[in-house]
Amino acid sequence: MAADGILQTAAPVRTGAPFEVSKRALDLALGSAILIATLPLMLVIALVVRATHRGPAVFWQQRVGKNGLCFWLPKFRSMHAGAEENRESLRPYADHPGSVTFKMRADPRVTAVGRVLRKTSLDEFPQLWSVLRGDMSLVGPRPPLPEEVAQYGVEARRRLSVLPGLTCLWQVQGRSLLDFDTQLALDLAYIERRSLRLDLAILLRTIPAVLSMRGAH
């Protein structure tokens, strides 16, 4: 099903307090269940990361959430220590040069274990903690870096009007293969048509998208 097909199944609904309460209840119930079910796997991943490369198993990165409020997002570490300091030197080799976001298919900072974690999206499992804390939702625009937000125009800042998500519309449509403008258009389409039905449709589409590993790097 294409993105337009998903949107057609979810007509615009009122998104006031009842919707927000229901969405939060879904985040807590499903987020807790997934976190509990995946705890043994996450423990194994943490041990492997620690055993294969110097540094902590979990990397905490500042991201921008709803209404521009910053929070600390956890991920399993997939890069060598000090990788953040080298990002700007690699920007000319990015998949989408000049883009607001930085994505590089053959990023030399990524470790061998990190490549597996990224391809399988296992590096993002600790973000369930951010969902339970209320910094994120299961579904919503992916949380940007502060330096990315600094480049946002008025239209792009609309992404910050809702909680960021663990998955989103463009995550099930190609992920990093899509340029920023396409990602933004899909995020804004989601914001305009948010509903529990749409959230569930995206969550269901996330499973085959993750398994296919298309656009994950």
HUPETA-V179080 format. One record per pair of residues at least 4 apart in sequence whose ideal C-beta (glycine too) atoms are under 7 Angstrom apart, sorted by the first residue. I is the first residue (numbers start at 1). J is the second residue. D is the distance in whole Angstrom. If there is no record, write none. Layout:
# HUPETA-V179080
i=I j=J d=D
i=I j=J d=D
This chain:
# HUPETA-V179080
i=1 j=5 d=4
i=1 j=6 d=6
i=3 j=7 d=6
i=3 j=169 d=6
i=3 j=173 d=5
i=3 j=186 d=6
i=4 j=8 d=6
i=5 j=9 d=7
i=6 j=169 d=7
i=6 j=198 d=7
i=6 j=201 d=5
i=6 j=202 d=7
i=6 j=205 d=7
i=7 j=189 d=6
i=7 j=193 d=6
i=9 j=197 d=7
i=9 j=201 d=6
i=10 j=193 d=6
i=10 j=195 d=5
i=10 j=197 d=5
i=10 j=198 d=3
i=10 j=201 d=7
i=12 j=192 d=7
i=12 j=193 d=5
i=13 j=19 d=7
i=13 j=195 d=5
i=14 j=19 d=7
i=15 j=19 d=5
i=15 j=194 d=5
i=17 j=21 d=6
i=18 j=22 d=6
i=19 j=23 d=6
i=20 j=24 d=6
i=21 j=25 d=6
i=22 j=26 d=7
i=22 j=196 d=6
i=23 j=27 d=6
i=23 j=137 d=6
i=23 j=196 d=7
i=23 j=199 d=7
i=24 j=28 d=6
i=25 j=29 d=6
i=26 j=30 d=6
i=26 j=138 d=7
i=26 j=196 d=7
i=26 j=199 d=7
i=27 j=31 d=5
i=27 j=131 d=5
i=27 j=137 d=5
i=27 j=138 d=5
i=28 j=32 d=6
i=28 j=132 d=7
i=29 j=33 d=7
i=30 j=34 d=6
i=30 j=138 d=6
i=31 j=35 d=6
i=31 j=128 d=5
i=31 j=131 d=4
i=31 j=132 d=5
i=31 j=138 d=6
i=32 j=36 d=6
i=32 j=132 d=7
i=33 j=37 d=6
i=34 j=38 d=6
i=34 j=128 d=6
i=35 j=39 d=7
i=35 j=128 d=4
i=35 j=132 d=7
i=38 j=42 d=6
i=38 j=125 d=6
i=39 j=43 d=6
i=40 j=44 d=7
i=41 j=45 d=6
i=42 j=46 d=6
i=42 j=125 d=6
i=43 j=47 d=7
i=44 j=48 d=6
i=45 j=49 d=6
i=45 j=76 d=6
i=45 j=117 d=7
i=45 j=122 d=6
i=46 j=50 d=6
i=46 j=57 d=4
i=47 j=51 d=6
i=48 j=52 d=6
i=48 j=113 d=6
i=49 j=53 d=7
i=49 j=57 d=4
i=49 j=76 d=6
i=49 j=77 d=6
i=49 j=113 d=6
i=50 j=57 d=5
i=52 j=113 d=5
i=53 j=80 d=7
i=53 j=111 d=5
i=54 j=81 d=6
i=55 j=77 d=6
i=55 j=81 d=4
i=56 j=77 d=6
i=57 j=76 d=6
i=57 j=77 d=6
i=58 j=74 d=5
i=58 j=76 d=6
i=58 j=77 d=7
i=58 j=126 d=6
i=59 j=75 d=5
i=59 j=77 d=4
i=60 j=72 d=5
i=60 j=74 d=5
i=61 j=73 d=5
i=61 j=75 d=7
i=62 j=70 d=5
i=62 j=72 d=6
i=62 j=146 d=6
i=63 j=70 d=7
i=63 j=71 d=6
i=63 j=73 d=4
i=63 j=143 d=4
i=63 j=144 d=7
i=63 j=145 d=6
i=64 j=68 d=6
i=64 j=70 d=6
i=64 j=143 d=6
i=64 j=144 d=5
i=64 j=146 d=6
i=64 j=149 d=5
i=64 j=160 d=7
i=65 j=69 d=5
i=65 j=70 d=7
i=65 j=71 d=5
i=65 j=135 d=6
i=65 j=143 d=6
i=65 j=163 d=7
i=65 j=164 d=5
i=66 j=160 d=6
i=66 j=162 d=6
i=66 j=163 d=5
i=67 j=160 d=6
i=68 j=160 d=5
i=70 j=146 d=7
i=71 j=130 d=7
i=71 j=135 d=4
i=73 j=127 d=6
i=73 j=130 d=6
i=73 j=143 d=6
i=74 j=126 d=4
i=74 j=127 d=6
i=74 j=129 d=6
i=74 j=130 d=7
i=75 j=123 d=5
i=75 j=124 d=6
i=75 j=126 d=6
i=75 j=127 d=7
i=76 j=117 d=6
i=76 j=122 d=7
i=76 j=123 d=4
i=76 j=126 d=6
i=78 j=110 d=6
i=78 j=111 d=6
i=78 j=114 d=3
i=78 j=117 d=5
i=78 j=118 d=5
i=78 j=123 d=5
i=79 j=83 d=4
i=79 j=109 d=4
i=79 j=110 d=6
i=79 j=111 d=6
i=79 j=114 d=6
i=80 j=109 d=6
i=80 j=111 d=6
i=83 j=109 d=4
i=86 j=90 d=6
i=86 j=109 d=6
i=87 j=91 d=7
i=87 j=102 d=6
i=90 j=104 d=6
i=90 j=107 d=7
i=91 j=102 d=6
i=92 j=97 d=7
i=93 j=104 d=6
i=94 j=99 d=7
i=94 j=102 d=5
i=94 j=103 d=6
i=94 j=104 d=5
i=95 j=103 d=5
i=95 j=104 d=6
i=95 j=105 d=6
i=95 j=176 d=7
i=96 j=103 d=7
i=96 j=179 d=5
i=96 j=180 d=7
i=99 j=179 d=6
i=99 j=180 d=5
i=100 j=148 d=5
i=100 j=151 d=5
i=100 j=180 d=5
i=101 j=148 d=6
i=101 j=180 d=5
i=103 j=176 d=5
i=105 j=217 d=5
i=110 j=114 d=4
i=110 j=115 d=5
i=110 j=118 d=7
i=113 j=117 d=6
i=114 j=118 d=6
i=115 j=119 d=6
i=116 j=120 d=6
i=117 j=122 d=5
i=117 j=123 d=4
i=118 j=123 d=6
i=118 j=216 d=6
i=118 j=217 d=6
i=119 j=213 d=5
i=119 j=216 d=5
i=119 j=217 d=7
i=120 j=213 d=7
i=121 j=210 d=5
i=121 j=216 d=6
i=124 j=166 d=7
i=127 j=131 d=7
i=127 j=136 d=6
i=127 j=166 d=5
i=128 j=132 d=7
i=129 j=133 d=6
i=130 j=135 d=4
i=130 j=136 d=4
i=131 j=136 d=5
i=131 j=137 d=6
i=131 j=138 d=6
i=131 j=166 d=6
i=136 j=143 d=7
i=136 j=163 d=6
i=136 j=164 d=5
i=136 j=165 d=6
i=136 j=166 d=6
i=137 j=163 d=4
i=137 j=165 d=5
i=138 j=165 d=6
i=138 j=166 d=5
i=138 j=167 d=7
i=138 j=199 d=7
i=138 j=203 d=6
i=139 j=165 d=5
i=139 j=167 d=6
i=139 j=168 d=6
i=139 j=199 d=4
i=139 j=202 d=5
i=139 j=203 d=6
i=140 j=162 d=5
i=140 j=163 d=5
i=140 j=164 d=5
i=140 j=165 d=3
i=140 j=168 d=6
i=141 j=159 d=4
i=141 j=162 d=7
i=141 j=164 d=6
i=141 j=165 d=6
i=141 j=168 d=6
i=141 j=187 d=4
i=142 j=164 d=6
i=142 j=165 d=7
i=142 j=168 d=6
i=143 j=164 d=4
i=144 j=148 d=4
i=144 j=149 d=5
i=146 j=150 d=7
i=152 j=156 d=4
i=152 j=157 d=5
i=156 j=184 d=6
i=158 j=188 d=6
i=158 j=191 d=6
i=159 j=184 d=7
i=159 j=187 d=5
i=161 j=191 d=6
i=162 j=191 d=6
i=167 j=171 d=5
i=167 j=202 d=6
i=167 j=203 d=7
i=167 j=206 d=4
i=168 j=187 d=6
i=168 j=190 d=6
i=168 j=202 d=7
i=169 j=173 d=7
i=169 j=186 d=4
i=169 j=187 d=7
i=169 j=189 d=7
i=169 j=190 d=5
i=169 j=202 d=6
i=170 j=174 d=7
i=170 j=175 d=7
i=170 j=178 d=5
i=170 j=182 d=7
i=170 j=183 d=5
i=170 j=186 d=4
i=170 j=187 d=7
i=171 j=175 d=6
i=171 j=206 d=7
i=171 j=209 d=6
i=172 j=202 d=6
i=172 j=205 d=4
i=172 j=206 d=6
i=172 j=209 d=4
i=173 j=178 d=7
i=173 j=186 d=7
i=174 j=178 d=5
i=174 j=214 d=7
i=174 j=215 d=5
i=175 j=214 d=7
i=175 j=215 d=3
i=175 j=216 d=6
i=176 j=215 d=5
i=176 j=216 d=7
i=176 j=217 d=6
i=177 j=215 d=4
i=178 j=182 d=4
i=178 j=183 d=5
i=180 j=184 d=6
i=181 j=185 d=6
i=182 j=186 d=7
i=183 j=187 d=6
i=184 j=188 d=6
i=185 j=189 d=6
i=186 j=190 d=6
i=187 j=191 d=6
i=188 j=192 d=6
i=189 j=193 d=6
i=190 j=194 d=6
i=193 j=198 d=6
i=194 j=198 d=6
i=196 j=200 d=6
i=197 j=201 d=6
i=198 j=202 d=6
i=199 j=203 d=6
i=200 j=204 d=6
i=201 j=205 d=6
i=202 j=206 d=6
i=205 j=209 d=6
i=206 j=210 d=6
i=207 j=211 d=6
i=208 j=212 d=6
